[in-house]
């Protein structure tokens, strides 16, 4: 299936720093956008923008946000959340709703460092970080990827280092993680998430985004 301009996508985490850029860029590209927000609305009225307030922990809210959509973009994060389980719990609700509504394509955002094969040092680092907020966020990210891997959906998870609003939005994707000390522009991340809707190079993979 080709996800051309004019189709409808649902963006979870639409009011976040990256999610709001995804919504704005998707509208510029001609998509109809369902912007799923928890509480506040950042957007100006648009004929192709559908605001959907809800809670990703509630299956009915998630299912309602997916009605009529052809693809899903998740910009959710557990950073700053009272419960650092947002990504995992969201995928528990998003994936069954996608199956029910016959939506196949999902592109999700998370931090760098997700690995399918865990070495000794990797497992040790996870163990040491587990009690800390960063460790809880990382485990949540891993859980959401595990749920995607166990699904039969066409997913891609874009892994991002620290993001800022500096420099060019040009980017490249790679299966090599690179240095955790690098940064990338939020505009580039938003573009990458949308570009992956119609790309096939990284189906069911977790590429890292880098500055070009």
N, C-alpha and C positions, 0 to 999 in steps of 0.2 A: 504494500500500500504506500502511496506517495502522499505525504502530509503537506499539501499545498496551501498557499495563502487562501483565506476564506473559510478554512476549517476551524472548528472550535477546540480550544485546549483549556484544561483546568490547571490553574497555578495554585499550589498550596504554599502557604507562607508568603502570600502576595504582598503583605504590608511590611516585610523585612527589607533590609538594605539591598539585598540582591533581588528578592522577589519583586519589589516595586520596579526595578530596572527591567526585569523580565517582562512584566506586564506592559510597560511602556514600549519596549522594543517589539513585543509580539503584536501590539496594536499597530505600530508603524509598518510591520510586515504584512498586515492585512488579516491577521487571525481574529476570530471572535474569542474573547477571553473571559472565562469564569474565574474571578479573583476571589479565592477563599481566604477570608481574614477572620481572626479570632474576635477582635473588638473594634478597632478603629479603621476608618476608611480614609486613605490618602489620596484618592484619585478624583480627577475631574470627570464629570459625566461624559459618556461616549456611547454612541449607538452600538458599538461592538464590545462594550464592557458590561459584564454582568457581575454585580457584587453579590457575594454569598457569605454571610456571616455564619460561623459555626465553630464547632469544637472537633478537632481531629480524633479525640478520644471517643466520639459518639458515632457509631456506624451509620445511623440515619442521616446525620449531617454530611458525612463524607459521600454517601451514595447520592444524595440530592445534588451535591456539587459536581458530580460526574455525569449527570444526565445530559445526553446530547453531545458529549465531548468525544473527540477522536484520539486524543493523547493527553498525557498527564506530565506536568513538570512540578517536582517537589523542591522547594527552597527552604524546607523546614530545618530547624536546629534546636538542640536542647540547651544551648548556651543561654543563660539568663532565665531559663524556665524553672519553676518551683520543683517540677518533677523532671528529672533528666532521662526521660524515657520517650520523648516526643517522636523521634524517628521510628523507633520500633513499633510503638503502639499505633502510629499513623499507618504504617505499612500493613499491620494486622487488619486494618479496616479498609485501606485503599485497594489492596490486591483482590480480596473477594468481590468488592464492588466492581472492579474492572472486569473480572471474569463474568459476573452477572450481566454487565452491560456491554460485553464483547469489545472492550477496549484493550488493545494489545501493547501499545507503546507507552513507556514510562521513562523519564529522565530525571535523575535525582542528584542532589548536591550533598557532599559531605567533605570532611577534612582529609588531609593526606595521611597515609600510613596504613590504610586498610590492606591486609594481606590474606590471600587464600591459604598459603603455606606458612606456618608459624615456626620460626626457629626458636632455639633456647633463649636467646637474648630478648627476642620479641615477647615471648611468654613471660619472662622475668619482668620486663618493663611494664607489661599489663598488670601483673600482680602487684607491683609496687605502686602503680598509679591508681589502682582500683578504689581505694578509700577517698581519693581526692576528686573534686569536681571534674577536672580534665579527664580522669580515668573513667568516670561515670558517663561522660559525654562520648568518649571514645568507644566504650562498650555498647552504648546505644547505637552508634553509627555502625558498628560491626553487626549488631543484631539485625538492623534494617537491611544490610547487605545479605546476610544469611537468609532472611525471608525472601528476598528477591531471587537469590540463587535457587531456592527450593521451589520457586513458582515456575509457571510456564509462560510468563509474559516476556515481551521483548524489551528488556531494560538496559540502561546504561547509567552508571554512577560516575559523575565527574568529581574527582577528588581535588580540592583546592588548598594551597598553602594560605598564609595570612593574606587577606584581601584589603585593598585600600582604593582610594579614588584618584591615584596618581598615574600619570603616564598614559601610554597608548592602550587601546582596547584590543590590539592585535594579540593573538594567542596561538598556541599550538598544543595539541594533546599528545601524550606519550604514555606507554605502560611503565616507563621508568619514573620512580618517584622524584628523584632529584633531591636537592638540598631542602631541608625543612625551614631554612632561614630565608628563603626567597619569598617574594611577594608577587601578587598578581592583581590587576585592576578588576574591580567589580563589574565594570562594563564588559570586559573580556569574558568574565564568568557568565554573565547574562547571555552574551552572544553565543557562547559555547553550548549552554543548555538548550537554547532554541535551535541551533544548528544541528544538534544531535537528534532532534525529533525525526528528521528525514535522512539521517546518516546511518550507514550500516557497518562502518569500520570497527566500532567498539560495542557491538551487540553483546549483552551479557558479560561485560567487562567493566573494569574500574580504572579508566585512564586518569592521569594527573594532568592538570592544566598548568602551562608555563607561559611566561611572557615570550613573545616571538622575537 
